Amino acid sequence: MRIYMQTKPAASEAPRYYQLVLEQDLLGGWTLYREWGLQGGRASLRREVYLERDAALNAFEHARDAQLKRGYKVMFAQGLEPPHGQ
């Protein structure tokens, strides 16, 4: 699963982005990658490993929701099921 979010760019500044990627490894574990920074600039990356799919999915959703509250807008989503009612 992958989700890419951006903030609205300021007049003289590139937009900020936040990307979440959730992948299953060959041993059945799950890895959550969080990448953020300025578009076209320096970026930061954090990797978290989970043994259970539910724990990894909860972390993915929690990180997504936290960034949405900070004003990020979803630009691209892959592998996510839309919430019911939308």
Biopython code that builds the backbone (N, CA, C, O; Angstrom):
import numpy as np
from Bio.PDB.StructureBuilder import StructureBuilder

atoms = [
    (1, "MET", "N", (0.840, -1.166, 0.000)),
    (1, "MET", "CA", (0.000, 0.000, 0.000)),
    (1, "MET", "C", (0.885, 1.228, 0.000)),
    (1, "MET", "O", (1.975, 1.242, 0.571)),
    (2, "ARG", "N", (0.380, 2.260, -0.660)),
    (2, "ARG", "CA", (1.151, 3.494, -0.749)),
    (2, "ARG", "C", (0.204, 4.677, -0.742)),
    (2, "ARG", "O", (-0.860, 4.640, -1.360)),
    (3, "ILE", "N", (0.601, 5.732, -0.037)),
    (3, "ILE", "CA", (-0.158, 6.977, -0.048)),
    (3, "ILE", "C", (0.843, 8.133, -0.084)),
    (3, "ILE", "O", (1.827, 8.150, 0.655)),
    (4, "TYR", "N", (0.562, 9.099, -0.964)),
    (4, "TYR", "CA", (1.428, 10.269, -1.134)),
    (4, "TYR", "C", (0.588, 11.508, -0.849)),
    (4, "TYR", "O", (-0.481, 11.688, -1.433)),
    (5, "MET", "N", (1.078, 12.368, 0.057)),
    (5, "MET", "CA", (0.347, 13.563, 0.465)),
    (5, "MET", "C", (1.235, 14.793, 0.312)),
    (5, "MET", "O", (2.460, 14.698, 0.399)),
    (6, "GLN", "N", (0.617, 15.940, 0.085)),
    (6, "GLN", "CA", (1.340, 17.210, -0.026)),
    (6, "GLN", "C", (0.572, 18.300, 0.699)),
    (6, "GLN", "O", (-0.637, 18.209, 0.911)),
    (7, "THR", "N", (1.324, 19.347, 1.075)),
    (7, "THR", "CA", (0.704, 20.558, 1.587)),
    (7, "THR", "C", (0.549, 21.528, 0.430)),
    (7, "THR", "O", (1.179, 21.366, -0.615)),
    (8, "LYS", "N", (-0.281, 22.526, 0.617)),
    (8, "LYS", "CA", (-0.431, 23.571, -0.386)),
    (8, "LYS", "C", (0.847, 24.405, -0.362)),
    (8, "LYS", "O", (1.266, 24.854, 0.705)),
    (9, "PRO", "N", (1.483, 24.623, -1.537)),
    (9, "PRO", "CA", (2.757, 25.359, -1.536)),
    (9, "PRO", "C", (2.569, 26.833, -1.207)),
    (9, "PRO", "O", (1.577, 27.451, -1.594)),
    (10, "ALA", "N", (3.535, 27.381, -0.490)),
    (10, "ALA", "CA", (3.567, 28.822, -0.232)),
    (10, "ALA", "C", (4.056, 29.518, -1.506)),
    (10, "ALA", "O", (4.525, 28.859, -2.434)),
    (11, "ALA", "N", (3.948, 30.817, -1.549)),
    (11, "ALA", "CA", (4.280, 31.573, -2.757)),
    (11, "ALA", "C", (5.717, 31.354, -3.227)),
    (11, "ALA", "O", (5.964, 31.229, -4.426)),
    (12, "SER", "N", (6.650, 31.307, -2.306)),
    (12, "SER", "CA", (8.060, 31.195, -2.700)),
    (12, "SER", "C", (8.708, 29.894, -2.246)),
    (12, "SER", "O", (9.933, 29.782, -2.244)),
    (13, "GLU", "N", (7.913, 28.928, -1.868)),
    (13, "GLU", "CA", (8.463, 27.692, -1.302)),
    (13, "GLU", "C", (7.859, 26.469, -1.991)),
    (13, "GLU", "O", (6.694, 26.481, -2.388)),
    (14, "ALA", "N", (8.646, 25.438, -2.124)),
    (14, "ALA", "CA", (8.155, 24.172, -2.686)),
    (14, "ALA", "C", (7.207, 23.507, -1.687)),
    (14, "ALA", "O", (7.342, 23.713, -0.481)),
    (15, "PRO", "N", (6.261, 22.723, -2.170)),
    (15, "PRO", "CA", (5.344, 22.048, -1.242)),
    (15, "PRO", "C", (6.068, 20.978, -0.419)),
    (15, "PRO", "O", (7.041, 20.373, -0.869)),
    (16, "ARG", "N", (5.573, 20.769, 0.773)),
    (16, "ARG", "CA", (6.075, 19.685, 1.613)),
    (16, "ARG", "C", (5.307, 18.430, 1.248)),
    (16, "ARG", "O", (4.143, 18.499, 0.851)),
    (17, "TYR", "N", (5.959, 17.281, 1.382)),
    (17, "TYR", "CA", (5.282, 16.018, 1.080)),
    (17, "TYR", "C", (5.512, 15.020, 2.200)),
    (17, "TYR", "O", (6.444, 15.147, 2.995)),
    (18, "TYR", "N", (4.638, 14.022, 2.242)),
    (18, "TYR", "CA", (4.726, 12.931, 3.199)),
    (18, "TYR", "C", (4.244, 11.690, 2.471)),
    (18, "TYR", "O", (3.142, 11.680, 1.922)),
    (19, "GLN", "N", (5.058, 10.644, 2.462)),
    (19, "GLN", "CA", (4.708, 9.419, 1.762)),
    (19, "GLN", "C", (4.769, 8.239, 2.731)),
    (19, "GLN", "O", (5.708, 8.118, 3.518)),
    (20, "LEU", "N", (3.770, 7.381, 2.666)),
    (20, "LEU", "CA", (3.723, 6.162, 3.466)),
    (20, "LEU", "C", (3.662, 4.971, 2.533)),
    (20, "LEU", "O", (2.872, 4.952, 1.589)),
    (21, "VAL", "N", (4.501, 3.971, 2.796)),
    (21, "VAL", "CA", (4.495, 2.741, 2.008)),
    (21, "VAL", "C", (4.499, 1.574, 2.992)),
    (21, "VAL", "O", (5.328, 1.515, 3.901)),
    (22, "LEU", "N", (3.566, 0.653, 2.799)),
    (22, "LEU", "CA", (3.472, -0.539, 3.641)),
    (22, "LEU", "C", (3.673, -1.758, 2.751)),
    (22, "LEU", "O", (2.918, -1.979, 1.804)),
    (23, "GLU", "N", (4.709, -2.556, 3.066)),
    (23, "GLU", "CA", (5.049, -3.729, 2.261)),
    (23, "GLU", "C", (5.232, -4.950, 3.146)),
    (23, "GLU", "O", (5.686, -4.850, 4.285)),
    (24, "GLN", "N", (4.870, -6.097, 2.601)),
    (24, "GLN", "CA", (5.115, -7.358, 3.292)),
    (24, "GLN", "C", (6.471, -7.893, 2.851)),
    (24, "GLN", "O", (6.800, -7.854, 1.666)),
    (25, "ASP", "N", (7.265, -8.396, 3.810)),
    (25, "ASP", "CA", (8.569, -8.945, 3.453)),
    (25, "ASP", "C", (8.453, -10.449, 3.166)),
    (25, "ASP", "O", (7.373, -11.027, 3.284)),
    (26, "LEU", "N", (9.549, -11.060, 2.797)),
    (26, "LEU", "CA", (9.542, -12.464, 2.401)),
    (26, "LEU", "C", (9.285, -13.433, 3.561)),
    (26, "LEU", "O", (8.929, -14.590, 3.342)),
    (27, "LEU", "N", (9.467, -12.955, 4.783)),
    (27, "LEU", "CA", (9.273, -13.811, 5.948)),
    (27, "LEU", "C", (7.902, -13.637, 6.586)),
    (27, "LEU", "O", (7.627, -14.222, 7.633)),
    (28, "GLY", "N", (7.039, -12.837, 5.962)),
    (28, "GLY", "CA", (5.696, -12.649, 6.481)),
    (28, "GLY", "C", (5.525, -11.444, 7.376)),
    (28, "GLY", "O", (4.413, -11.166, 7.827)),
    (29, "GLY", "N", (6.593, -10.723, 7.644)),
    (29, "GLY", "CA", (6.504, -9.500, 8.435)),
    (29, "GLY", "C", (6.079, -8.331, 7.554)),
    (29, "GLY", "O", (5.922, -8.478, 6.342)),
    (30, "TRP", "N", (5.898, -7.181, 8.173)),
    (30, "TRP", "CA", (5.450, -5.984, 7.458)),
    (30, "TRP", "C", (6.386, -4.834, 7.768)),
    (30, "TRP", "O", (6.818, -4.671, 8.910)),
    (31, "THR", "N", (6.706, -4.027, 6.750)),
    (31, "THR", "CA", (7.567, -2.870, 6.916)),
    (31, "THR", "C", (6.814, -1.623, 6.491)),
    (31, "THR", "O", (6.242, -1.570, 5.402)),
    (32, "LEU", "N", (6.819, -0.615, 7.363)),
    (32, "LEU", "CA", (6.207, 0.672, 7.082)),
    (32, "LEU", "C", (7.328, 1.684, 6.851)),
    (32, "LEU", "O", (8.160, 1.917, 7.728)),
    (33, "TYR", "N", (7.337, 2.275, 5.672)),
    (33, "TYR", "CA", (8.294, 3.324, 5.322)),
    (33, "TYR", "C", (7.574, 4.660, 5.384)),
    (33, "TYR", "O", (6.494, 4.826, 4.819)),
    (34, "ARG", "N", (8.190, 5.612, 6.081)),
    (34, "ARG", "CA", (7.668, 6.987, 6.146)),
    (34, "ARG", "C", (8.740, 7.900, 5.556)),
    (34, "ARG", "O", (9.878, 7.916, 6.025)),
    (35, "GLU", "N", (8.377, 8.646, 4.543)),
    (35, "GLU", "CA", (9.310, 9.574, 3.906)),
    (35, "GLU", "C", (8.665, 10.946, 3.872)),
    (35, "GLU", "O", (7.484, 11.071, 3.546)),
    (36, "TRP", "N", (9.441, 11.994, 4.212)),
    (36, "TRP", "CA", (8.891, 13.340, 4.212)),
    (36, "TRP", "C", (9.998, 14.347, 3.913)),
    (36, "TRP", "O", (11.184, 14.070, 4.087)),
    (37, "GLY", "N", (9.571, 15.522, 3.457)),
    (37, "GLY", "CA", (10.518, 16.589, 3.164)),
    (37, "GLY", "C", (9.918, 17.610, 2.216)),
    (37, "GLY", "O", (8.707, 17.644, 1.998)),
    (38, "LEU", "N", (10.798, 18.453, 1.650)),
    (38, "LEU", "CA", (10.390, 19.436, 0.654)),
    (38, "LEU", "C", (10.483, 18.808, -0.722)),
    (38, "LEU", "O", (11.449, 18.108, -1.027)),
    (39, "GLN", "N", (9.484, 19.054, -1.553)),
    (39, "GLN", "CA", (9.492, 18.518, -2.913)),
    (39, "GLN", "C", (10.740, 19.016, -3.642)),
    (39, "GLN", "O", (10.966, 20.223, -3.733)),
    (40, "GLY", "N", (11.540, 18.099, -4.155)),
    (40, "GLY", "CA", (12.766, 18.452, -4.863)),
    (40, "GLY", "C", (13.930, 18.792, -3.961)),
    (40, "GLY", "O", (14.983, 19.206, -4.443)),
    (41, "GLY", "N", (13.763, 18.625, -2.664)),
    (41, "GLY", "CA", (14.822, 18.956, -1.707)),
    (41, "GLY", "C", (15.208, 17.760, -0.863)),
    (41, "GLY", "O", (14.992, 16.611, -1.247)),
    (42, "ARG", "N", (15.770, 18.041, 0.271)),
    (42, "ARG", "CA", (16.215, 17.006, 1.199)),
    (42, "ARG", "C", (15.019, 16.276, 1.801)),
    (42, "ARG", "O", (13.982, 16.879, 2.074)),
    (43, "ALA", "N", (15.177, 14.981, 2.001)),
    (43, "ALA", "CA", (14.099, 14.152, 2.543)),
    (43, "ALA", "C", (14.609, 13.345, 3.741)),
    (43, "ALA", "O", (15.809, 13.125, 3.904)),
    (44, "SER", "N", (13.678, 12.922, 4.554)),
    (44, "SER", "CA", (13.960, 12.036, 5.679)),
    (44, "SER", "C", (13.178, 10.754, 5.482)),
    (44, "SER", "O", (12.097, 10.755, 4.892)),
    (45, "LEU", "N", (13.740, 9.644, 5.987)),
    (45, "LEU", "CA", (13.094, 8.345, 5.838)),
    (45, "LEU", "C", (13.176, 7.593, 7.157)),
    (45, "LEU", "O", (14.229, 7.544, 7.793)),
    (46, "ARG", "N", (12.059, 7.010, 7.558)),
    (46, "ARG", "CA", (12.011, 6.167, 8.759)),
    (46, "ARG", "C", (11.400, 4.830, 8.359)),
    (46, "ARG", "O", (10.449, 4.781, 7.579)),
    (47, "ARG", "N", (11.946, 3.758, 8.893)),
    (47, "ARG", "CA", (11.449, 2.405, 8.606)),
    (47, "ARG", "C", (11.052, 1.750, 9.914)),
    (47, "ARG", "O", (11.800, 1.785, 10.891)),
    (48, "GLU", "N", (9.865, 1.148, 9.927)),
    (48, "GLU", "CA", (9.365, 0.448, 11.106)),
    (48, "GLU", "C", (8.945, -0.955, 10.684)),
    (48, "GLU", "O", (8.299, -1.127, 9.651)),
    (49, "VAL", "N", (9.307, -1.949, 11.473)),
    (49, "VAL", "CA", (9.008, -3.348, 11.153)),
    (49, "VAL", "C", (7.959, -3.867, 12.132)),
    (49, "VAL", "O", (8.051, -3.637, 13.338)),
    (50, "TYR", "N", (6.960, -4.571, 11.594)),
    (50, "TYR", "CA", (5.882, -5.151, 12.389)),
    (50, "TYR", "C", (5.756, -6.632, 12.049)),
    (50, "TYR", "O", (5.950, -7.031, 10.901)),
    (51, "LEU", "N", (5.429, -7.441, 13.053)),
    (51, "LEU", "CA", (5.251, -8.867, 12.831)),
    (51, "LEU", "C", (3.839, -9.199, 12.364)),
    (51, "LEU", "O", (3.639, -10.167, 11.631)),
    (52, "GLU", "N", (2.865, -8.408, 12.782)),
    (52, "GLU", "CA", (1.460, -8.657, 12.477)),
    (52, "GLU", "C", (0.926, -7.619, 11.496)),
    (52, "GLU", "O", (1.259, -6.437, 11.582)),
    (53, "ARG", "N", (0.091, -8.076, 10.562)),
    (53, "ARG", "CA", (-0.494, -7.179, 9.565)),
    (53, "ARG", "C", (-1.376, -6.120, 10.221)),
    (53, "ARG", "O", (-1.333, -4.953, 9.831)),
    (54, "ASP", "N", (-2.168, -6.511, 11.207)),
    (54, "ASP", "CA", (-3.070, -5.565, 11.855)),
    (54, "ASP", "C", (-2.310, -4.429, 12.538)),
    (54, "ASP", "O", (-2.721, -3.272, 12.452)),
    (55, "ALA", "N", (-1.220, -4.743, 13.204)),
    (55, "ALA", "CA", (-0.415, -3.710, 13.852)),
    (55, "ALA", "C", (0.198, -2.766, 12.819)),
    (55, "ALA", "O", (0.236, -1.553, 13.025)),
    (56, "ALA", "N", (0.675, -3.325, 11.713)),
    (56, "ALA", "CA", (1.258, -2.504, 10.647)),
    (56, "ALA", "C", (0.202, -1.611, 10.019)),
    (56, "ALA", "O", (0.459, -0.436, 9.758)),
    (57, "LEU", "N", (-0.979, -2.155, 9.773)),
    (57, "LEU", "CA", (-2.063, -1.378, 9.175)),
    (57, "LEU", "C", (-2.534, -0.275, 10.116)),
    (57, "LEU", "O", (-2.837, 0.832, 9.668)),
    (58, "ASN", "N", (-2.600, -0.563, 11.412)),
    (58, "ASN", "CA", (-2.970, 0.464, 12.393)),
    (58, "ASN", "C", (-1.950, 1.595, 12.413)),
    (58, "ASN", "O", (-2.328, 2.764, 12.484)),
    (59, "ALA", "N", (-0.662, 1.264, 12.350)),
    (59, "ALA", "CA", (0.382, 2.284, 12.320)),
    (59, "ALA", "C", (0.291, 3.119, 11.043)),
    (59, "ALA", "O", (0.454, 4.338, 11.085)),
    (60, "PHE", "N", (0.030, 2.465, 9.907)),
    (60, "PHE", "CA", (-0.130, 3.156, 8.629)),
    (60, "PHE", "C", (-1.290, 4.157, 8.708)),
    (60, "PHE", "O", (-1.141, 5.320, 8.334)),
    (61, "GLU", "N", (-2.435, 3.695, 9.193)),
    (61, "GLU", "CA", (-3.614, 4.549, 9.278)),
    (61, "GLU", "C", (-3.416, 5.683, 10.282)),
    (61, "GLU", "O", (-3.869, 6.803, 10.044)),
    (62, "HIS", "N", (-2.755, 5.410, 11.388)),
    (62, "HIS", "CA", (-2.498, 6.436, 12.391)),
    (62, "HIS", "C", (-1.582, 7.521, 11.816)),
    (62, "HIS", "O", (-1.832, 8.709, 12.016)),
    (63, "ALA", "N", (-0.534, 7.123, 11.110)),
    (63, "ALA", "CA", (0.380, 8.091, 10.495)),
    (63, "ALA", "C", (-0.351, 8.913, 9.430)),
    (63, "ALA", "O", (-0.155, 10.125, 9.342)),
    (64, "ARG", "N", (-1.184, 8.264, 8.630)),
    (64, "ARG", "CA", (-1.961, 8.970, 7.602)),
    (64, "ARG", "C", (-2.883, 9.997, 8.239)),
    (64, "ARG", "O", (-2.911, 11.154, 7.821)),
    (65, "ASP", "N", (-3.636, 9.580, 9.247)),
    (65, "ASP", "CA", (-4.586, 10.478, 9.895)),
    (65, "ASP", "C", (-3.886, 11.661, 10.564)),
    (65, "ASP", "O", (-4.400, 12.779, 10.539)),
    (66, "ALA", "N", (-2.725, 11.422, 11.158)),
    (66, "ALA", "CA", (-1.974, 12.502, 11.800)),
    (66, "ALA", "C", (-1.557, 13.554, 10.781)),
    (66, "ALA", "O", (-1.627, 14.749, 11.065)),
    (67, "GLN", "N", (-1.126, 13.127, 9.600)),
    (67, "GLN", "CA", (-0.710, 14.084, 8.573)),
    (67, "GLN", "C", (-1.906, 14.813, 7.968)),
    (67, "GLN", "O", (-1.801, 15.992, 7.629)),
    (68, "LEU", "N", (-3.032, 14.135, 7.829)),
    (68, "LEU", "CA", (-4.237, 14.804, 7.336)),
    (68, "LEU", "C", (-4.669, 15.910, 8.292)),
    (68, "LEU", "O", (-5.118, 16.969, 7.852)),
    (69, "LYS", "N", (-4.537, 15.675, 9.596)),
    (69, "LYS", "CA", (-4.868, 16.698, 10.592)),
    (69, "LYS", "C", (-3.916, 17.883, 10.515)),
    (69, "LYS", "O", (-4.284, 18.996, 10.888)),
    (70, "ARG", "N", (-2.695, 17.657, 10.034)),
    (70, "ARG", "CA", (-1.705, 18.730, 9.909)),
    (70, "ARG", "C", (-1.863, 19.524, 8.612)),
    (70, "ARG", "O", (-1.098, 20.453, 8.354)),
    (71, "GLY", "N", (-2.851, 19.158, 7.801)),
    (71, "GLY", "CA", (-3.114, 19.939, 6.596)),
    (71, "GLY", "C", (-2.633, 19.322, 5.301)),
    (71, "GLY", "O", (-2.747, 19.955, 4.251)),
    (72, "TYR", "N", (-2.103, 18.115, 5.332)),
    (72, "TYR", "CA", (-1.681, 17.444, 4.107)),
    (72, "TYR", "C", (-2.907, 16.950, 3.350)),
    (72, "TYR", "O", (-3.905, 16.565, 3.960)),
    (73, "LYS", "N", (-2.833, 16.962, 2.037)),
    (73, "LYS", "CA", (-3.899, 16.465, 1.171)),
    (73, "LYS", "C", (-3.392, 15.249, 0.412)),
    (73, "LYS", "O", (-2.241, 15.227, -0.023)),
    (74, "VAL", "N", (-4.234, 14.241, 0.248)),
    (74, "VAL", "CA", (-3.859, 13.024, -0.469)),
    (74, "VAL", "C", (-3.787, 13.338, -1.958)),
    (74, "VAL", "O", (-4.753, 13.825, -2.545)),
    (75, "MET", "N", (-2.634, 13.055, -2.564)),
    (75, "MET", "CA", (-2.433, 13.270, -3.993)),
    (75, "MET", "C", (-2.514, 11.949, -4.760)),
    (75, "MET", "O", (-2.937, 11.917, -5.915)),
    (76, "PHE", "N", (-2.103, 10.858, -4.102)),
    (76, "PHE", "CA", (-2.056, 9.552, -4.753)),
    (76, "PHE", "C", (-2.208, 8.480, -3.685)),
    (76, "PHE", "O", (-1.593, 8.559, -2.622)),
    (77, "ALA", "N", (-3.028, 7.480, -3.972)),
    (77, "ALA", "CA", (-3.183, 6.342, -3.065)),
    (77, "ALA", "C", (-3.267, 5.080, -3.909)),
    (77, "ALA", "O", (-3.944, 5.050, -4.937)),
    (78, "GLN", "N", (-2.577, 4.048, -3.467)),
    (78, "GLN", "CA", (-2.558, 2.775, -4.186)),
    (78, "GLN", "C", (-2.701, 1.649, -3.183)),
    (78, "GLN", "O", (-1.995, 1.608, -2.175)),
    (79, "GLY", "N", (-3.634, 0.719, -3.469)),
    (79, "GLY", "CA", (-3.793, -0.450, -2.614)),
    (79, "GLY", "C", (-4.621, -0.218, -1.382)),
    (79, "GLY", "O", (-4.614, -1.042, -0.467)),
    (80, "LEU", "N", (-5.342, 0.895, -1.335)),
    (80, "LEU", "CA", (-6.185, 1.183, -0.180)),
    (80, "LEU", "C", (-7.638, 1.012, -0.566)),
    (80, "LEU", "O", (-8.052, 1.376, -1.666)),
    (81, "GLU", "N", (-8.401, 0.457, 0.349)),
    (81, "GLU", "CA", (-9.833, 0.366, 0.128)),
    (81, "GLU", "C", (-10.466, 1.654, 0.649)),
    (81, "GLU", "O", (-10.131, 2.088, 1.751)),
    (82, "PRO", "N", (-11.375, 2.279, -0.111)),
    (82, "PRO", "CA", (-12.005, 3.506, 0.372)),
    (82, "PRO", "C", (-12.897, 3.219, 1.571)),
    (82, "PRO", "O", (-13.452, 2.126, 1.685)),
    (83, "PRO", "N", (-13.038, 4.197, 2.470)),
    (83, "PRO", "CA", (-13.936, 4.003, 3.612)),
    (83, "PRO", "C", (-15.366, 3.811, 3.144)),
    (83, "PRO", "O", (-15.746, 4.286, 2.074)),
    (84, "HIS", "N", (-16.151, 3.119, 3.938)),
    (84, "HIS", "CA", (-17.551, 2.888, 3.589)),
    (84, "HIS", "C", (-18.293, 4.221, 3.568)),
    (84, "HIS", "O", (-18.058, 5.096, 4.402)),
    (85, "GLY", "N", (-19.182, 4.352, 2.609)),
    (85, "GLY", "CA", (-19.971, 5.577, 2.520)),
    (85, "GLY", "C", (-19.377, 6.627, 1.606)),
    (85, "GLY", "O", (-19.950, 7.709, 1.469)),
    (86, "GLN", "N", (-18.241, 6.343, 0.971)),
    (86, "GLN", "CA", (-17.640, 7.328, 0.065)),
    (86, "GLN", "C", (-17.630, 6.822, -1.338)),
    (86, "GLN", "O", (-17.161, 7.515, -2.241)),
]
sb = StructureBuilder()
sb.init_structure("model")
sb.init_model(0)
sb.init_chain("A")
sb.init_seg("    ")
for serial, (resi, resn, name, xyz) in enumerate(atoms, 1):
    if name == "N":
        sb.init_residue(resn, " ", resi, " ")
    sb.init_atom(name, np.array(xyz, "f"), 0.0, 1.0, " ", f" {name:<3s}", serial, name[0])
structure = sb.get_structure()
